[in-house]
Amino acid sequence: MVTGLAFNQISIFTSKGLAASLAATTFTIESAVALPTTLTSGWLSDRFPTRYVLATSQACLGGAMILLLFADSVAIALLYAAVRGASSGLWNVAADVLWPNYFGRRNLGSIRSATFAAGVFGASIGPLPLGIAYDAFGSYNGAIALLLILPVLGIAAVIMARPPENPPIEPVGVATTV
């Protein structure tokens, strides 16, 4: 969803009568919000269950998508960018904290390489549903509304992902420093 929105953002904005320069500016707003939110995400992940931080990130993504559906002014476009930046900032650190907490470090490289490859594949096909919808219907709104199911499913998935009762045991003799 994230790459779909990013790759189609200028077209989405201009199809709503907004300036292409505004669409480009929103990337800066997203980054400006994501930076402090990333630091906040680390702090939150150290103090609260990571799955709640991830659920909040997905709620922000869903909120951003809803704002995008109604983005017909500069103010709503900028709010969309800020909420989307918050989503990214919350997700980036919390997702990295989750892996060793749930799976330990013994096989972390194998697990992360497989999940990263799946993520790259997902990112590569992310723009397609929006582009196909626009070509077929002349609007992005239907696809954005339909794809709102993804952050909702993301919220459900991370909330249901209970941490292991017995955390993984680390291998003996493995250095704990870099």
Sequence and secondary structure as in RCSB ss.txt:
>XXXX:A:sequence
MVTGLAFNQISIFTSKGLAASLAATTFTIESAVALPTTLTSGWLSDRFPTRYVLATSQACLGGAMILLLFADSVA
IALLYAAVRGASSGLWNVAADVLWPNYFGRRNLGSIRSATFAAGVFGASIGPLPLGIAYDAFGSYNGAIALLLIL
PVLGIAAVIMARPPENPPIEPVGVATTV
>XXXX:A:secstr
 HHHHHHHHHHHHHHTT  HHHHHHHHHHHHHHHHHHHHHHHHHHHHS HHHHHHHHHHHHHHHHHHHHT  SHH
HHHHHHHHHHHHHHHHHHHHHHHHHHHH STTHHHHHHHHHHHHHHHHHHTHHHHHHHHHHHS SHHHHHHHTHH
HHHHHHHHHH    SS     TT  S  
